[in-house]
């Protein structure tokens, strides 16, 4: 594997920015010949990786870092982050759930728009958020390269 160069990082940043912008621009990412959803093992693997990340992140488990690409980055409510919690609306350890996953594939990249919820010790303090995940196929697996999450107002039960 070749070490990353400045040109490779710049190209990757441009791809991630374009995919994240397209996915964040609307609730349903645009579809086209190269962006049509693909059924099969990739979709199942991507769905499982995103769900595992959200559930592990909600519990503040360090093991979720194995799902990340080496240079993964996180943006929460417009702020770049480097340590847990890295999802908006996750203030501490609790239980997470994922809903409304929308997956799009384009070659070795995928993006997922997902809603998620977090519940701590007090169910009245439940939080929810929305996130866009950009994943990259690396070797035989998919790794999370970028996560942009936003807090959604607290709801009552």
N, CA and C of each residue as an Amber inpcrd file, in Angstrom:
protein
   471
   0.8390000  -1.1740000   0.0000000   0.0000000   0.0000000   0.0000000
   0.8840000   1.2370000   0.0000000   0.6400000   2.1650000  -0.9050000
   1.4230000   3.3910000  -1.0120000   1.0910000   4.3400000   0.1100000
   2.0910000   5.0460000   0.6610000   1.7770000   6.0530000   1.6670000
   1.0060000   7.1960000   1.0270000   0.1970000   7.8580000   1.8210000
  -0.6100000   8.9780000   1.3370000   0.2790000  10.1560000   0.9820000
  -0.0120000  10.8000000  -0.1180000   0.6980000  12.0130000  -0.4950000
  -0.2560000  13.1780000  -0.3460000   0.2850000  14.3660000  -0.4130000
  -0.5580000  15.5550000  -0.3390000  -1.5990000  15.5690000  -1.4390000
  -1.2150000  15.1320000  -2.6440000  -2.1440000  15.0900000  -3.7740000
  -3.2540000  14.0770000  -3.5120000  -2.8930000  12.8900000  -2.9760000
  -3.9110000  11.8800000  -2.6500000  -4.8780000  12.4020000  -1.5920000
  -4.3480000  13.0540000  -0.5620000  -5.2150000  13.5980000   0.4890000
  -6.1370000  14.6680000  -0.0680000  -5.6130000  15.5230000  -0.9400000
  -6.4440000  16.5670000  -1.5310000  -7.5420000  15.9660000  -2.3930000
  -7.2040000  14.9440000  -3.1730000  -8.2140000  14.2790000  -4.0050000
  -9.2630000  13.6070000  -3.1270000  -8.8250000  12.9320000  -2.0600000
  -9.7570000  12.2670000  -1.1500000 -10.6570000  13.3000000  -0.4750000
 -10.0770000  14.4070000  -0.0520000 -10.8700000  15.4500000   0.5970000
 -11.9320000  15.9860000  -0.3590000 -11.5830000  16.1350000  -1.6360000
 -12.5480000  16.6200000  -2.6230000 -13.6770000  15.6190000  -2.8160000
 -13.3530000  14.3260000  -2.8840000 -14.3880000  13.2950000  -3.0430000
 -15.2890000  13.2520000  -1.8280000 -14.6890000  13.2470000  -0.6330000
 -15.4770000  13.2100000   0.6060000 -16.3730000  14.4400000   0.6950000
 -15.8350000  15.6030000   0.3820000 -16.6350000  16.8300000   0.4430000
 -17.7930000  16.7890000  -0.5480000 -17.5280000  16.3120000  -1.7620000
 -18.5950000  16.2390000  -2.7620000 -19.6800000  15.2600000  -2.3450000
 -19.2850000  14.0810000  -1.8630000 -20.2690000  13.0950000  -1.4290000
 -21.0420000  13.5780000  -0.2090000 -20.3380000  14.1670000   0.7580000
 -21.0070000  14.6440000   1.9650000 -21.9640000  15.7910000   1.6440000
 -21.5390000  16.6960000   0.7630000 -22.4100000  17.8080000   0.3820000
 -23.6520000  17.2980000  -0.3230000 -23.4750000  16.3630000  -1.2490000
 -24.6300000  15.8100000  -1.9700000 -25.5620000  15.0950000  -1.0120000
 -25.0090000  14.3460000  -0.0790000 -25.8490000  13.5830000   0.8480000
 -26.5200000  14.4800000   1.8680000 -25.8530000  15.5670000   2.2940000
 -26.4290000  16.4580000   3.2990000 -27.4050000  17.4520000   2.6840000
 -27.3400000  17.6380000   1.3630000 -28.1680000  18.6520000   0.7190000
 -29.6490000  18.3210000   0.7800000 -29.9780000  17.0510000   0.8140000
 -31.3730000  16.6570000   0.9110000 -31.4570000  15.3570000   1.6790000
 -32.6320000  15.0390000   2.1270000 -32.8060000  13.8210000   2.9080000
 -32.5730000  12.5830000   2.0470000 -32.8520000  12.6510000   0.7760000
 -32.6240000  11.5290000  -0.1290000 -31.5310000  11.9350000  -1.1070000
 -30.3550000  11.2680000  -1.0830000 -29.2810000  11.6180000  -2.0070000
 -29.7210000  11.4290000  -3.4500000 -29.1310000  12.2030000  -4.3730000
 -29.5100000  12.0930000  -5.7750000 -29.1850000  10.7070000  -6.3160000
 -29.9740000  10.2860000  -7.3030000 -29.7380000   8.9940000  -7.9370000
 -29.3620000   9.2300000  -9.3960000 -28.5200000   8.4050000  -9.8920000
 -28.1100000   8.4640000 -11.2850000 -27.5150000   7.1370000 -11.6640000
 -27.0310000   7.0150000 -12.8830000 -26.5220000   5.7210000 -13.3270000
 -25.3920000   5.1910000 -12.4430000 -24.4930000   6.0570000 -11.9870000
 -23.3820000   5.6040000 -11.1600000 -23.7360000   5.5670000  -9.6800000
 -24.8380000   6.1860000  -9.2890000 -25.1730000   6.3030000  -7.8810000
 -26.3710000   5.4560000  -7.4750000 -26.8830000   4.6460000  -8.3950000
 -28.0460000   3.8190000  -8.0710000 -27.6880000   2.8490000  -6.9600000
 -28.6090000   2.6170000  -6.0300000 -28.3000000   1.7010000  -4.9370000
 -28.0220000   0.2930000  -5.4670000 -27.1200000  -0.3780000  -4.8280000
 -26.7730000  -1.7430000  -5.1960000 -27.2110000  -2.6530000  -4.0740000
 -27.8890000  -3.7580000  -4.4380000 -28.2940000  -4.7290000  -3.4430000
 -27.1630000  -5.7070000  -3.2360000 -27.1750000  -6.4000000  -2.1430000
 -26.2050000  -7.4620000  -1.9480000 -25.3470000  -7.2790000  -0.7290000
 -24.2120000  -7.9490000  -0.7770000 -23.3150000  -8.0180000   0.3770000
 -22.7870000  -6.6470000   0.7930000 -22.4560000  -5.7790000  -0.1720000
 -21.9280000  -4.4650000   0.1840000 -22.9300000  -3.6740000   1.0160000
 -24.1790000  -3.6560000   0.5880000 -25.2020000  -2.9000000   1.3110000
 -25.3720000  -3.4580000   2.7220000 -25.4060000  -4.7750000   2.8520000
 -25.5550000  -5.3930000   4.1710000 -24.3630000  -5.0700000   5.0630000
 -23.1540000  -5.1000000   4.5030000 -21.9490000  -4.7990000   5.2710000
 -21.9240000  -3.3380000   5.7020000 -22.2980000  -2.4540000   4.7970000
 -22.3300000  -1.0180000   5.1100000 -23.3660000  -0.7510000   6.1870000
 -24.5480000  -1.3190000   6.0400000 -25.6210000  -1.1500000   7.0390000
 -25.1440000  -1.6250000   8.4130000 -24.4950000  -2.7840000   8.4590000
 -24.0100000  -3.3400000   9.7220000 -22.9220000  -2.4600000  10.3410000
 -22.0180000  -1.9290000   9.5100000 -20.9380000  -1.0760000  10.0220000
 -21.4850000   0.2040000  10.6360000 -22.4270000   0.8450000   9.9590000
 -23.0080000   2.0890000  10.4750000 -23.7840000   1.8180000  11.7640000
 -24.5930000   0.7620000  11.7700000 -25.3610000   0.4300000  12.9720000
 -24.4290000   0.1090000  14.1390000 -23.3890000  -0.6780000  13.8930000
 -22.4380000  -1.0210000  14.9520000 -21.7270000   0.2180000  15.4720000
 -21.3900000   1.1460000  14.5610000 -20.7250000   2.3720000  15.0020000
 -21.6440000   3.1880000  15.9070000 -22.8880000   3.3920000  15.4900000
 -23.8240000   4.1960000  16.2920000 -24.0570000   3.5440000  17.6560000
 -24.2900000   2.2350000  17.6810000 -24.5400000   1.5570000  18.9500000
 -23.3180000   1.6190000  19.8580000 -22.1350000   1.3740000  19.3010000
 -20.9050000   1.4330000  20.0910000 -20.5710000   2.8330000  20.5470000
 -20.7790000   3.7980000  19.6770000 -20.4970000   5.2000000  20.0310000
 -21.4400000   5.6640000  21.1380000 -22.7110000   5.2470000  21.0710000
 -23.6780000   5.6180000  22.1160000 -23.2560000   5.0740000  23.4710000
 -22.5860000   3.9350000  23.4830000 -22.1080000   3.3380000  24.7310000
 -20.6820000   3.8060000  25.0660000 -20.1150000   4.6700000  24.2150000
 -18.7460000   5.1800000  24.3450000 -17.7060000   4.0590000  24.3770000
 -17.9240000   3.0230000  23.5790000 -16.9920000   1.9050000  23.4850000
 -15.8400000   2.2600000  22.5490000 -14.6290000   2.0400000  22.9870000
 -13.4470000   2.3120000  22.1640000 -13.3510000   1.3570000  20.9760000
 -13.9620000   0.1830000  21.0910000 -13.8550000  -0.8260000  20.0330000
 -14.4390000  -0.3580000  18.7040000 -15.3020000   0.6630000  18.7070000
 -15.8740000   1.1310000  17.4390000 -14.8130000   1.7390000  16.5280000
 -13.6700000   2.0870000  17.0820000 -12.6150000   2.6560000  16.2510000
 -12.1090000   1.6610000  15.2110000 -12.3480000   0.3630000  15.3980000
 -11.9440000  -0.6350000  14.4000000 -12.7760000  -0.5170000  13.1310000
 -13.8960000   0.2010000  13.1840000 -14.7490000   0.4040000  12.0170000
 -14.3200000   1.6170000  11.1890000 -13.3230000   2.3450000  11.6710000
 -12.9210000   3.6050000  11.0470000 -11.7230000   3.4310000  10.1230000
 -11.7060000   4.2380000   9.0660000 -10.5110000   4.3630000   8.2360000
  -9.4630000   5.1000000   9.0720000  -8.2200000   4.9230000   8.7230000
  -7.1290000   5.5270000   9.4970000  -7.2690000   7.0410000   9.6210000
  -7.7200000   7.6960000   8.5870000  -7.8030000   9.1580000   8.6030000
  -9.2410000   9.6510000   8.7380000 -10.0720000   8.8940000   9.4520000
 -11.4800000   9.2740000   9.6150000 -11.5880000  10.6120000  10.3320000
 -12.6100000  11.3790000   9.9420000 -12.8530000  12.6420000  10.6270000
 -14.3300000  12.7640000  10.9750000 -14.5930000  13.6260000  11.9470000
 -15.9370000  13.7940000  12.4910000 -16.2720000  15.2640000  12.6020000
 -17.5060000  15.6000000  12.2210000 -18.0290000  16.9500000  12.3910000
 -19.3610000  16.7990000  13.1120000 -19.4950000  17.4550000  14.2680000
 -20.7230000  17.3950000  15.0470000 -21.2540000  18.8120000  15.2070000
 -22.4760000  19.0390000  14.7130000 -23.0910000  20.3620000  14.7830000
 -22.1290000  21.4550000  14.3200000 -21.3630000  21.1670000  13.2660000
 -20.4640000  22.1510000  12.6620000 -19.0930000  22.2550000  13.2890000
 -18.7650000  21.4060000  14.2580000 -17.4760000  21.4650000  14.9410000
 -16.7110000  20.1690000  14.6920000 -15.4470000  20.2750000  14.2590000
 -14.6130000  19.0880000  14.0450000 -14.2340000  18.4890000  15.3960000
 -14.3040000  17.1580000  15.4900000 -14.0230000  16.4500000  16.7470000
 -12.9500000  15.4080000  16.5630000 -12.2990000  15.0460000  17.6630000
 -11.3080000  13.9890000  17.6110000 -11.5190000  12.9260000  18.6730000
 -12.4000000  13.1490000  19.6480000 -12.6040000  12.1340000  20.6880000
 -14.0710000  11.9520000  20.9970000 -14.3760000  10.8540000  21.6540000
 -15.7650000  10.5150000  21.9580000 -16.3480000  11.4590000  22.9940000
 -17.6530000  11.6640000  22.9660000 -18.5960000  11.2160000  21.9520000
 -18.4440000  12.0170000  20.6640000 -18.6100000  11.3370000  19.5260000
 -18.4120000  11.9560000  18.2160000 -19.7030000  12.0640000  17.4250000
 -20.8350000  11.7760000  18.0710000 -22.1380000  11.9460000  17.4270000
 -22.9390000  12.9820000  18.1900000 -23.5580000  13.8930000  17.4690000
 -24.4000000  14.9200000  18.0880000 -25.5620000  14.2490000  18.8200000
 -25.9000000  14.7550000  19.9910000 -26.9970000  14.1980000  20.7590000
 -26.5980000  13.0000000  21.6010000 -25.3120000  12.7210000  21.6960000
 -24.8150000  11.6380000  22.5400000 -23.9280000  12.2790000  23.6150000
 -24.5260000  12.6670000  24.7580000 -23.7620000  13.3810000  25.7730000
 -22.9280000  12.4880000  26.6910000 -23.1800000  11.1960000  26.7010000
 -22.4440000  10.2880000  27.5760000 -22.8780000   8.8690000  27.2890000
 -22.4250000   7.9140000  28.1110000 -22.7810000   6.5280000  27.8440000
 -24.2770000   6.2790000  27.9220000 -24.7690000   5.4760000  27.0150000
 -26.1860000   5.1310000  26.9740000 -26.4150000   4.0500000  25.9430000
 -27.6330000   3.9800000  25.4720000 -28.0230000   2.9910000  24.4800000
 -28.4220000   3.7020000  23.2050000 -27.9660000   3.1990000  22.0800000
 -28.2940000   3.8000000  20.7960000 -29.1920000   2.9140000  19.9580000
 -29.9500000   3.5560000  19.0870000 -30.7320000   2.8550000  18.0730000
 -30.5600000   3.5940000  16.7590000 -30.7130000   2.8690000  15.6610000
 -30.5630000   3.4490000  14.3270000 -31.8670000   3.2440000  13.5840000
 -32.2620000   4.2520000  12.7990000 -33.4580000   4.1090000  11.9800000
 -33.2620000   4.8340000  10.6600000 -34.1190000   4.5480000   9.7200000
 -34.1770000   5.2860000   8.4580000 -32.8420000   5.3720000   7.7340000
 -32.1450000   4.2420000   7.5810000 -30.8840000   4.2240000   6.8430000
 -31.1420000   4.3000000   5.3480000 -30.4650000   5.2130000   4.6760000
 -30.5240000   5.3330000   3.2210000 -29.0950000   5.2090000   2.7080000
 -28.8380000   4.2040000   1.8960000 -27.4850000   3.8900000   1.4500000
 -27.3580000   4.1140000  -0.0490000 -26.2810000   4.7890000  -0.4330000
 -25.9500000   5.0080000  -1.8410000 -24.5160000   4.5610000  -2.0630000
 -24.2530000   3.9570000  -3.2180000 -22.9130000   3.4940000  -3.5640000
 -22.4340000   4.1640000  -4.8400000 -21.1370000   4.4560000  -4.8800000
 -20.4960000   4.9850000  -6.0860000 -19.0780000   4.4190000  -6.1130000
 -18.9040000   3.2990000  -6.8010000 -17.5850000   2.6660000  -6.8660000
 -17.1430000   2.1780000  -5.5060000 -15.9760000   2.6430000  -5.0660000
 -15.4300000   2.2400000  -3.7720000 -15.8620000   3.1670000  -2.6390000
 -16.8570000   4.0000000  -2.8790000 -17.3590000   4.9070000  -1.8440000
 -18.8510000   4.6850000  -1.6430000 -19.2780000   4.9120000  -0.4400000
 -20.7000000   4.8170000  -0.1110000 -21.0120000   5.9290000   0.8710000
 -22.2400000   6.3890000   0.8270000 -22.6730000   7.2930000   1.8790000
 -24.0180000   6.8450000   2.3910000 -24.1950000   7.1010000   3.6750000
 -25.3890000   6.6600000   4.3790000 -25.9560000   7.8570000   5.1200000
 -27.2410000   8.0780000   4.9560000 -27.9450000   9.0710000   5.7610000
 -28.7520000   8.2600000   6.7660000 -28.5630000   8.5540000   8.0490000
 -29.2060000   7.7570000   9.0920000 -29.7460000   8.6440000  10.2030000
 -30.8910000   8.2590000  10.7020000 -31.4000000   8.8410000  11.9340000
 -30.9960000   7.9160000  13.0710000 -30.7590000   8.4690000  14.2390000
 -30.3910000   7.6430000  15.3760000 -30.9400000   8.2820000  16.6490000
 -30.9840000   7.4740000  17.6960000 -31.4630000   7.9580000  18.9960000
 -30.5110000   7.4850000  20.0790000 -30.4590000   8.2280000  21.1680000
 -29.6410000   7.8960000  22.3250000 -30.5170000   8.0150000  23.5580000
 -30.4100000   7.0340000  24.4630000 -31.1310000   7.0650000  25.7320000
 -30.1370000   6.7170000  26.8270000 -30.0670000   7.5830000  27.8380000
 -29.2000000   7.3310000  28.9900000 -29.9970000   6.7260000  30.1290000
 -29.5370000   6.9650000  31.3410000 -30.2160000   6.4310000  32.5270000
 -31.6360000   6.9480000  32.6820000 -31.8730000   8.1830000  32.2640000
 -33.1970000   8.7930000  32.3840000 -33.8380000   8.8610000  30.9980000
 -34.8370000   8.0060000  30.7220000 -35.4670000   8.0150000  29.3970000
 -36.0680000   9.3670000  29.0120000 -36.3920000  10.2010000  29.9950000
 -36.9370000  11.5260000  29.6870000 -35.8860000  12.4130000  29.0240000
 -34.6180000  12.0570000  29.1610000 -33.5420000  12.8490000  28.5580000
 -33.0750000  12.2950000  27.2350000 -33.9060000  11.4850000  26.5770000
 -33.5250000  10.8880000  25.2960000 -33.1970000  11.9690000  24.2740000
 -32.2570000  11.6680000  23.4200000 -31.8190000  12.5870000  22.3660000
 -31.9150000  11.8700000  21.0330000 -31.9300000  12.6480000  19.9580000
 -31.8780000  12.0520000  18.6240000 -31.0420000  12.9220000  17.7120000
 -30.5800000  12.3120000  16.6270000 -29.7360000  13.0180000  15.6910000
 -29.8600000  12.4320000  14.3000000 -29.2520000  13.1220000  13.3720000
 -29.1480000  12.6770000  11.9820000 -27.6690000  12.7420000  11.6240000
 -27.2320000  11.7950000  10.8050000 -25.8210000  11.7840000  10.4140000
 -25.6750000  11.3260000   8.9690000 -24.6380000  11.8370000   8.3400000
 -24.2020000  11.3700000   7.0450000 -22.8570000  10.6930000   7.2510000
 -22.7510000   9.4510000   6.8200000 -21.5180000   8.6760000   6.9010000
 -20.9780000   8.4940000   5.4990000 -19.6860000   8.7310000   5.3090000
 -19.0250000   8.4080000   4.0500000 -18.0870000   7.2470000   4.3470000
 -18.2650000   6.1550000   3.6170000 -17.4480000   4.9640000   3.8010000
 -16.6200000   4.7120000   2.5510000 -15.4850000   4.0590000   2.7470000
 -14.6180000   3.6930000   1.6310000 -14.3150000   2.2060000   1.7140000
 -14.3880000   1.5350000   0.5510000 -14.0000000   0.1250000   0.5060000
 -12.4780000   0.0800000   0.6290000 -11.9990000  -0.6160000   1.6360000
 -10.5600000  -0.7600000   1.8520000 -10.2690000  -2.2320000   1.9830000
  -9.5510000  -2.7880000   1.0150000  -9.3090000  -4.2280000   1.0020000
 -10.6430000  -4.9350000   0.8090000 -10.9380000  -5.8720000   1.6870000
 -12.1790000  -6.6420000   1.5710000 -13.3200000  -6.0290000   2.3620000
 -13.0850000  -4.9130000   3.0510000 -14.1350000  -4.3600000   3.9010000
 -14.4170000  -2.8940000   3.6520000 -15.4160000  -2.3770000   4.3460000
 -15.8040000  -0.9740000   4.2770000 -15.4150000  -0.2950000   5.5830000
 -14.7980000   0.8780000   5.4840000 -14.3910000   1.6430000   6.6610000
 -15.0090000   3.0330000   6.5880000 -15.3610000   3.5600000   7.7320000
 -15.9540000   4.9010000   7.8310000 -14.8490000   5.9360000   7.6990000
 -14.9910000   6.8410000   6.7080000 -14.0020000   7.9090000   6.4580000
 -14.4320000   9.2370000   7.0640000 -15.7530000   9.4840000   7.0660000
 -16.2320000  10.7960000   7.4990000 -17.6300000  10.6430000   8.1020000
 -17.8700000  11.3550000   9.1870000 -19.1970000  11.3910000   9.8030000
 -19.5340000  12.8420000  10.0880000 -20.6930000  13.2610000   9.6280000
 -21.2040000  14.6060000   9.9170000 -22.5570000  14.4120000  10.5800000
 -22.6510000  14.7770000  11.8640000 -23.8930000  14.5600000  12.6050000
 -24.4560000  15.8700000  13.1240000 -25.7670000  15.8880000  13.2620000
 -26.4700000  17.0640000  13.7860000 -27.4840000  16.6060000  14.8170000
 -27.5730000  17.3740000  15.8670000 -28.5260000  17.1120000  16.9450000
 -29.9160000  17.5410000  16.4880000 -30.9070000  16.7110000  16.7840000
 -32.2980000  17.0540000  16.5110000 -32.9410000  17.3400000  17.8590000
 -33.8240000  18.3140000  17.9170000 -34.3960000  18.7000000  19.2010000
 -34.9150000  17.5130000  19.9870000 -34.7760000  17.6150000  21.3070000
 -35.2490000  16.5660000  22.2000000 -36.7410000  16.3830000  22.0290000
 -37.1850000  15.1570000  22.0900000 -38.6020000  14.8790000  21.9870000
 -39.0820000  14.2730000  23.2920000 -40.3770000  14.2610000  23.4760000
 -40.9530000  13.6800000  24.6880000 -41.6940000  12.4240000  24.3270000
 -41.8120000  11.5410000  25.2630000 -42.5210000  10.2700000  25.0300000
 -43.9360000  10.3720000  25.4750000
